[in-house]
Amino acid sequence: MIGIVVITHGPLCEGLIESVHMLLGRPKQLVGVPLLEGEGIEELKAKVMEAIKKVNDGSGVLILGDLFGGSTLNV
């Protein structure tokens, strides 16, 4: 199964994933990565790389972000 990583400014990703859990159950290969206030790009990059490793079973990973051209997707 393709893994999914949702990256957002702030805790939006966590709310979106909770909604998915209510509707579809708890997919194992779905994680959120919030960019929190005060965090830098390198911290976000480390969190994203860890999330990708967590959900990748060899089928690939889909990365979704909240702002095209923003730091969340530039990482």
C-alpha atoms as an extended CHARMM CRD file, in Angstrom:
* protein
*
        75  EXT
         1         1  MET       CA              0.0000000000        0.0000000000        0.0000000000  PROA      1               0.0000000000
         2         2  ILE       CA              1.2350000000        3.4860000000       -0.8130000000  PROA      2               0.0000000000
         3         3  GLY       CA              2.1290000000        5.4630000000        2.3050000000  PROA      3               0.0000000000
         4         4  ILE       CA              0.7680000000        8.9700000000        2.8420000000  PROA      4               0.0000000000
         5         5  VAL       CA              2.4970000000       11.8500000000        4.6350000000  PROA      5               0.0000000000
         6         6  VAL       CA              0.4850000000       15.0350000000        5.2510000000  PROA      6               0.0000000000
         7         7  ILE       CA              2.6110000000       18.1280000000        5.9830000000  PROA      7               0.0000000000
         8         8  THR       CA              0.9670000000       21.3330000000        7.2080000000  PROA      8               0.0000000000
         9         9  HSD       CA              1.6870000000       24.6120000000        8.9160000000  PROA      9               0.0000000000
        10        10  GLY       CA              0.5420000000       23.9620000000       12.4770000000  PROA      10              0.0000000000
        11        11  PRO       CA             -1.6520000000       21.0930000000       13.6520000000  PROA      11              0.0000000000
        12        12  LEU       CA             -3.9850000000       21.0550000000       10.6330000000  PROA      12              0.0000000000
        13        13  CYS       CA             -2.5700000000       17.6740000000        9.5180000000  PROA      13              0.0000000000
        14        14  GLU       CA             -3.5030000000       16.1070000000       12.8430000000  PROA      14              0.0000000000
        15        15  GLY       CA             -7.1090000000       17.2990000000       12.5150000000  PROA      15              0.0000000000
        16        16  LEU       CA             -7.3540000000       16.0340000000        8.9480000000  PROA      16              0.0000000000
        17        17  ILE       CA             -6.0020000000       12.6320000000        9.9590000000  PROA      17              0.0000000000
        18        18  GLU       CA             -8.4380000000       12.4080000000       12.8840000000  PROA      18              0.0000000000
        19        19  SER       CA            -11.2680000000       12.9940000000       10.3930000000  PROA      19              0.0000000000
        20        20  VAL       CA             -9.9250000000       10.1770000000        8.2120000000  PROA      20              0.0000000000
        21        21  HSD       CA             -9.8580000000        7.9100000000       11.2740000000  PROA      21              0.0000000000
        22        22  MET       CA            -13.5220000000        8.6820000000       11.9620000000  PROA      22              0.0000000000
        23        23  LEU       CA            -14.5360000000        7.9200000000        8.3810000000  PROA      23              0.0000000000
        24        24  LEU       CA            -12.2310000000        5.0880000000        7.3330000000  PROA      24              0.0000000000
        25        25  GLY       CA            -10.6610000000        3.6370000000       10.4530000000  PROA      25              0.0000000000
        26        26  ARG       CA             -6.9500000000        3.8850000000       11.1920000000  PROA      26              0.0000000000
        27        27  PRO       CA             -4.7920000000        3.3450000000        8.1080000000  PROA      27              0.0000000000
        28        28  LYS       CA             -1.3380000000        2.2140000000        9.2280000000  PROA      28              0.0000000000
        29        29  GLN       CA              0.5160000000        4.0690000000        6.5190000000  PROA      29              0.0000000000
        30        30  LEU       CA             -0.8520000000        7.5720000000        7.1230000000  PROA      30              0.0000000000
        31        31  VAL       CA              1.0140000000       10.1250000000        9.2390000000  PROA      31              0.0000000000
        32        32  GLY       CA              0.9760000000       13.8740000000        9.7170000000  PROA      32              0.0000000000
        33        33  VAL       CA              3.9440000000       16.1880000000       10.0930000000  PROA      33              0.0000000000
        34        34  PRO       CA              3.1650000000       19.6310000000       11.5140000000  PROA      34              0.0000000000
        35        35  LEU       CA              5.5190000000       22.5850000000       11.0810000000  PROA      35              0.0000000000
        36        36  LEU       CA              5.2660000000       24.1450000000       14.5160000000  PROA      36              0.0000000000
        37        37  GLU       CA              5.9560000000       27.7450000000       15.4300000000  PROA      37              0.0000000000
        38        38  GLY       CA              9.6460000000       28.2680000000       16.1310000000  PROA      38              0.0000000000
        39        39  GLU       CA             10.7980000000       25.2120000000       14.1720000000  PROA      39              0.0000000000
        40        40  GLY       CA             13.2810000000       25.6090000000       11.3670000000  PROA      40              0.0000000000
        41        41  ILE       CA             13.5010000000       23.9900000000        7.9630000000  PROA      41              0.0000000000
        42        42  GLU       CA             16.1210000000       21.4620000000        9.1110000000  PROA      42              0.0000000000
        43        43  GLU       CA             13.8760000000       20.2850000000       11.9560000000  PROA      43              0.0000000000
        44        44  LEU       CA             10.9580000000       19.9090000000        9.5730000000  PROA      44              0.0000000000
        45        45  LYS       CA             13.1300000000       18.0420000000        7.0780000000  PROA      45              0.0000000000
        46        46  ALA       CA             14.1900000000       15.5530000000        9.7730000000  PROA      46              0.0000000000
        47        47  LYS       CA             10.5610000000       14.9750000000       10.7900000000  PROA      47              0.0000000000
        48        48  VAL       CA              9.4920000000       14.4740000000        7.1610000000  PROA      48              0.0000000000
        49        49  MET       CA             12.2930000000       11.9790000000        6.4810000000  PROA      49              0.0000000000
        50        50  GLU       CA             11.3190000000       10.0110000000        9.5970000000  PROA      50              0.0000000000
        51        51  ALA       CA              7.6630000000        9.9980000000        8.5260000000  PROA      51              0.0000000000
        52        52  ILE       CA              8.5670000000        8.7700000000        5.0420000000  PROA      52              0.0000000000
        53        53  LYS       CA             10.5990000000        5.9050000000        6.5140000000  PROA      53              0.0000000000
        54        54  LYS       CA              7.6990000000        5.0160000000        8.7990000000  PROA      54              0.0000000000
        55        55  VAL       CA              5.0760000000        4.6960000000        6.0390000000  PROA      55              0.0000000000
        56        56  ASN       CA              7.1640000000        3.3940000000        3.1250000000  PROA      56              0.0000000000
        57        57  ASP       CA              6.8050000000       -0.3490000000        2.6140000000  PROA      57              0.0000000000
        58        58  GLY       CA              8.4090000000       -0.2250000000       -0.8260000000  PROA      58              0.0000000000
        59        59  SER       CA              5.2400000000        0.8140000000       -2.6960000000  PROA      59              0.0000000000
        60        60  GLY       CA              6.0560000000        4.5230000000       -2.5690000000  PROA      60              0.0000000000
        61        61  VAL       CA              4.8930000000        7.5240000000       -0.5830000000  PROA      61              0.0000000000
        62        62  LEU       CA              2.4000000000       10.2570000000       -1.4840000000  PROA      62              0.0000000000
        63        63  ILE       CA              3.2320000000       13.5820000000        0.1460000000  PROA      63              0.0000000000
        64        64  LEU       CA              0.4140000000       16.0860000000        0.6260000000  PROA      64              0.0000000000
        65        65  GLY       CA              0.9230000000       19.6510000000        1.8070000000  PROA      65              0.0000000000
        66        66  ASP       CA             -1.1920000000       22.6240000000        2.7200000000  PROA      66              0.0000000000
        67        67  LEU       CA              0.4640000000       25.3810000000        0.7010000000  PROA      67              0.0000000000
        68        68  PHE       CA              1.9700000000       24.9840000000       -2.7550000000  PROA      68              0.0000000000
        69        69  GLY       CA              5.3340000000       26.7560000000       -2.7840000000  PROA      69              0.0000000000
        70        70  GLY       CA              5.4040000000       27.0000000000        1.0160000000  PROA      70              0.0000000000
        71        71  SER       CA              8.0750000000       25.6340000000        3.3290000000  PROA      71              0.0000000000
        72        72  THR       CA              6.0280000000       22.5110000000        4.0090000000  PROA      72              0.0000000000
        73        73  LEU       CA              6.3550000000       21.3710000000        0.4010000000  PROA      73              0.0000000000
        74        74  ASN       CA              9.7150000000       22.9430000000       -0.3690000000  PROA      74              0.0000000000
        75        75  VAL       CA             11.3050000000       20.5830000000        2.1620000000  PROA      75              0.0000000000
